[in-house]
Each structure stands twice: as C-alpha cells, then as structure tokens.
Amino acid sequence: MHIYSFDIYSYIFFATTIIAVIVGFALWPRREIKGALWLFFLEVAAAQWAFSLAIETAAATESLKYFWSAVAYFGTTSVPVFFFLFGFEYHHSKNSISRKALYFFAVIYIVIMVMTFTNHLHHLLWPSITINSETNLAVYSHGLFWWLLYAYEYILIFGGFYFLINAAFRYGAFYTLQNLALIVGAILPITGNLIYVFGKNPISGIDWTPVGFALSGVLLAWGILNLKFFKLAPIARTVIVENMVDGVIVLDSKNQIVDTNPACSIILQRDIKQIIGSDIYQLFPLTFDLDQFLQSIDYLQKEIDLSNIKPVHNYELRLSIIHDRFNRMIGKILVLRDITEQKKIEAEREKLITELQNATNKAKTLSGLLPICASCKKIRDDEGYWHNVEEYIQTHSEADFTHGICPECMQKYYPDIAAKVKSRQDKKTG
C-alpha cells in the first residue's frame, strides 16, 4: 500500500500553491508599499496551506491526514489575519495596525496551533475523520473549538471584506477597475469557504478556501502592480481631496460628473448624491460659455459668477485634463476656488494706493491761488496760519532752498563787501 497517492485533487492544490508563490514573488519587490507586505504574507500562508492540503489529500492513512491537516493550520489560521491586516491598511491609508493588536493576533495564533497539534488529547477540533474509499478524501467532523475558530476567522475575513468594500465605495465611481478588483478579490475567499462548509461542494472533502485566497491575491496583486493601489489615486485622493477647501468635480469624457468632494457640495448647496451623475451644465448658471471652457485641451482658469447661489462670493473655476498612459483624454477635473477674500484684499489695496497717490499729489503740488502778504510776503495755509515763503514751499512741494544774496541787496545792506566784490570782478575782466 502506498503511503501517498497523488491525484487530480492534489494537483488542484499544487496549482494553487504555484499561483500563490508566483504572486508572492511579484509582491516582494513592492513590499515597501503600505499594505503590500501583508498581502505578501497572505500569499505565503496560502501557499503553505494549499501545499499541505495537496499532501493531505494524497495521504493514505488517517494518522497522516491528521498530521498534514494540522500542518496546514499554520496557513489556515494566519491567512484570515493577513487578509484583515491588508484590508485595514488599504482602508486606513494613514494609520498602521498597533503593536498591541499584532501581539493579540500572535497569542491567539499560538493557542490555536497548540490546540491543533493536541487534538488527539481533547478532540475539540476534529472529533472524528471519515475517509472516502473511492476518492481518498477525508471529511472531518467539527468540534466546539473548530466552531469557535471558525467564528474568529470569519470575523477577520468579514472585517477585511468590510474594509475593502468600504474603500471601493469611498474612492468614488471614477476608479472602476480598482473597485472591481477590490470587490471580486474580497468575495472570492468567502465564497470558497462557504462552499466548503455550507454549500453544495462539487467535491466532498475539498476545501476551496485556499484556492479562493490565492485567486484573491492574484487580483489584489494585479491592482498593486498595474492599477497602482496605494498610489496617489485613489488613496491620497481621499486624504487630500476630501479635506480640500476648494470644490473638486471630476468629469468623464462625456462631461458627466463622476465624483466630487464635500467642499463642492457646500459651495453649490447640493447634496453630493445629487451632484454625482448629473450633467455639468445643470450646475452652473449660463453666465459664461461653459461649453467652450470645457473644450480646452490644456489648463485653463476663469472667474465665474455664482451670485444666484452665493451672492456675496467670488469664484474662480480651474480646468485640468486627465490623460491615460496612451495620452488619451479620459476625463477632466474642475476646481472651484472661493476668491472672495482675495478680491477684497485686491480692492482694498487699490483703494489704499489711490488714496496715497491723491494725498501725495495734494501735499506736494502747488496750484491755484496762494494768499500772500503784500508787505512781509508770508503765505497763508488752508487752516489760516501764515508761513514764510521758504517754509511753505518746502512743505507743499519737492523743492528745497539754499540761501545767497543778490547784487542789489548786497549793495544796499553790505556796501563795503559789494565794493570789494566789484573790484575783484573788474580786475578779472581787465
């Protein structure tokens, strides 16, 4: 009698092992991407689980089947944990799982493995085993600990499922391929396990759960490697766009609104659900040529009038074009920015500049009639005070004074000095 007899059932799990290993190799270079490391560990665990089941299906004795089923539990109990951690980090892009949570999972893992390898003492995991003589597949009865473990693992699986599905809806309809990969990748392992436990299993005794996890890993890895999971779109989109004070509208190639953010909802005074799916022409008043604006093939910005929605606000609309990797236009992004404060600051600045210019002109320019004393030649200002000519002119113009004395005044007040000056000039000319 052969100890191991490999058949089609073993080859199914060997194929699953190979798929999981290939996906793991593809993920390893991307392990620095947040969440990708957990997906790598998931594929390693799924490969170990599937490989052990391949040997278990080929084992010919009850003791060997028990042993390889216990070995398979190294992967069986860790795969749901890694699936949960992957979903958590994908959903919570800014946060990592805490160390306390990891310690908790580690302690639970150790308890499960101890209970698994001591099943022959308590039979709380598998009370009995029945081997089909035709297929050599074992059907295990399930004890109390198995159902507790089953509940624990399903809490983790549904937790990861919730995080992935929630992320798919949260990132908006514009990321169709990413969302599809997330949803299908989340459903596959659950479907495989439900078929094994409750459904009409096409092959009694075959656990399709590791197959589901391996295929799920293929889709999720494809998302990381080709659809750029964990890149700016869509993870940072949630972090950045959702918290922007500017309104953001994403249009498809037919100018239908496929995504928006809370700020836009506030500006346009409409619920987000009312905005998404509507026509862009229904949102903006016909105060400018929106069609011509949207036909631009490059970045464009324009101040628009939304007085019918926000009477005391000024807005600027900015247009950016989205291209795919083949440089084909696949959509547009409109950014609606409130420039009310900017306009107020500009208006106040212009007003201040004008006032300063007027004050300068008024202070430094002499014009009109100047009241001057006929006797002392003092000038009267606008407030009724009298000033010397020099003082008044210096105050009201850019002119300055240097003092000298004319020949007539010198002859009149300083005749001796005038005579000496005249004598010197006569000598120079003589």
Sequence and secondary structure as in RCSB ss.txt:
>XXXX:A:sequence
MHIYSFDIYSYIFFATTIIAVIVGFALWPRREIKGALWLFFLEVAAAQWAFSLAIETAAATESLKYFWSAVAYFG
TTSVPVFFFLFGFEYHHSKNSISRKALYFFAVIYIVIMVMTFTNHLHHLLWPSITINSETNLAVYSHGLFWWLLY
AYEYILIFGGFYFLINAAFRYGAFYTLQNLALIVGAILPITGNLIYVFGKNPISGIDWTPVGFALSGVLLAWGIL
NLKFFKLAPIARTVIVENMVDGVIVLDSKNQIVDTNPACSIILQRDIKQIIGSDIYQLFPLTFDLDQFLQSIDYL
QKEIDLSNIKPVHNYELRLSIIHDRFNRMIGKILVLRDITEQKKIEAEREKLITELQNATNKAKTLSGLLPICAS
CKKIRDDEGYWHNVEEYIQTHSEADFTHGICPECMQKYYPDIAAKVKSRQDKKTG
>XXXX:A:secstr
  SB   HHHHHHHHHHHHHHHHHHHHGGGTTSTTHHHHHHHHHHHHHHHHHHHHHHHB SHHHHHHHHHHHHHH
HTTHHHHHHHHHHHHHSTT    HHHHHHHHHHHHHHHHHHHTHHHH SS S EEE TTT  EEE   HHHHHHH
HHHHHHHHHHHHHHHHHHHHT TT HHHHHHHHHHHHHHHHHHHHHHTS  SSTT   HHHHHHHHHHHHHHHHH
TS TTSIIIIIHHHHHTT SSEEEEEETTSBEEEE HHHHHHHTS HHHHTTSBGGGTS SSS HHHHHT SS E
EEEE  TTT TT  EEEEEEEEE TTS EEEEEEEEEE HHHHHHHHHHHHHHHHHHHHHHHHH   S   B TT
T  EE TTS EE HHHHHHHHSS        HHHHHHH HHHHHHHHHHHHHHH 
